[in-house]
Amino acid sequence: MIKPAAGPLPVGLGAFRGLPIAVFLIGFVLTAWLMARRTRGALLIGILGRP
Amino acid sequence: MIAIVLNEVFAAARGSRRRARRRFPAAIVQAPDLSTFGRLDFGLFAKLGAVTAILVIFSIMLSDFFDTMGTIIGVGGRGGFLDQRGQLPARQPRAARGFARALFGGLANSSSNTTYIESAAGVTEGARTGLASVVTGLLFLGAMFFSPLASVIPAQATAPALIIVGFFMMAIARDIPWDDYEEAIPAFMTMLVMPFTWSITNGIGAGFVTYAAIKLLRGRGAQLHWMVYVACAAVVYFCLPLIEGAAK
């Protein structure tokens, strides 16, 4: 989500390309998967990225 | 770790390894800078005048207040501490402790030591007592000396955790009485305004004003605590410049 510099909408979708988005998506899927498995420390593992 | 490895791989693939290496700190351990601790400056009153200075302080206080109350209720709900009315039991003065922290944060010249929504991460992992806060505090104390290392972790690595925390906090929305419009509409306004304005304060302010307005229009204004009216008046006062700006 981004704040567009112009336009009527207060928020909008950012560009889905580039390394930061790839890192975010991998981290999000990893964290969500660990949460769904009810793994203890899933959030920390998701940040540190060592399952 | 994933973020750092990917950064290195992508940077190497682009042939800009030297630029990527600059992201790693030169030293891992660094003494914290405490030079601003206790350096109080009351020049604000001389520069802005007493009335404006008090209004500025009040606006910061209001922001802190709404942030703290919103976070306490949200985290309390996630931890299962709320009663049937969705309120925290009054046996412990949590809000007073939060405000005391903000006061001492100002003394340290740091950003306000208010209650942060990131606390929900600890509650999600099972924290239920003050021991968790003590452990967190000790870890932060140690982290002060490893700030260069912490700066390596990019925002995109921590963003997924915050989204998951937001997901868990959303769960308490099921307790909103959606058939009772007097309660549900202000709650909806709160949830709507927060993301659209990127501010917890704005969202809670909108909820306060909507709640009071609906109560007044239904002739039930006497049910509200007088502090609600004071908070609403402050919210409206600080929203006036925005409304006037939008009207131009």
Interface residues (C-beta under 8 A of the other chain):
Chain A: M1 K3 P10 V11 L19 P20 I21 A22 V23 F24 I26 G27 F28 L30 T31 A32 M35 R40 G41 A42 L43 L44 G46 I47 L48 G49 R50
Chain B: M1 I2 A3 L6 N7 F10 A121 T124 E125 G126 I153 P154 A155 Q156 A157 T158 A159 P160 A161 I163 I164 V165 P195 F196 T197 W198
